[in-house]
Amino acid sequence: MSASTCAESWTPAKDLHTLTDLIDAGTVTPVLDSTYPLGQVPDAIRHLKSGLPAGKIAITILGSTT
């Protein structure tokens, strides 16, 4: 497969689908460092900029079920 053919067949949606499959299969496990409520976004950004997070930082929104 040539480089141009490979580039033409790639789409972000295909990557997202592949990543979803890997997560569903348990091959890849996302790491969540911490969660912050929406009102504490400045604290979350400070934590992110500190370089200390050992995973992703999530912002929760009131009424969210996830």
C-alpha positions in Angstrom: 0.0 0.0 0.0 1.5 3.4 -1.0 1.7 6.3 1.5 -0.9 8.2 -0.5 -3.3 5.2 -0.4 -2.8 4.8 3.3 -3.4 8.5 3.9 -6.5 8.5 1.8 -8.1 5.6 3.7 -7.4 7.0 7.2 -10.2 8.9 9.0 -10.5 10.0 12.6 -13.7 8.0 12.8 -11.8 4.8 12.0 -9.3 5.6 14.8 -12.1 6.3 17.3 -13.8 3.0 16.3 -10.6 1.1 16.8 -9.9 2.7 20.2 -13.5 2.0 21.3 -13.0 -1.7 20.3 -9.8 -1.9 22.3 -11.4 -0.3 25.4 -14.4 -2.6 25.1 -12.1 -5.7 24.8 -10.2 -4.5 27.9 -6.9 -4.2 25.9 -6.7 -0.5 26.7 -7.8 0.9 30.0 -8.1 4.7 30.4 -6.6 6.0 33.6 -8.5 8.6 35.5 -6.4 10.7 37.9 -9.2 12.9 39.3 -12.5 14.5 38.8 -13.5 18.1 39.5 -17.0 19.7 39.5 -17.6 22.3 36.9 -17.2 25.1 39.5 -13.6 24.0 40.2 -12.2 24.1 36.7 -9.5 26.5 37.7 -8.3 24.0 40.3 -8.4 21.3 37.7 -6.3 23.4 35.3 -3.8 24.1 38.0 -3.5 20.4 38.8 -3.0 19.6 35.0 -0.4 22.3 34.6 1.5 21.0 37.7 2.6 18.0 35.7 1.5 15.7 38.6 -1.6 14.0 37.1 -1.1 10.3 36.6 -4.0 10.0 34.2 -6.9 12.0 32.7 -8.7 14.8 34.6 -12.5 14.8 34.2 -14.9 17.7 34.8 -18.3 16.7 36.1 -21.4 18.6 35.4 -24.3 18.8 37.9 -26.8 16.1 37.1 -24.3 14.0 35.1 -24.7 10.3 35.5 -21.2 9.3 34.4 
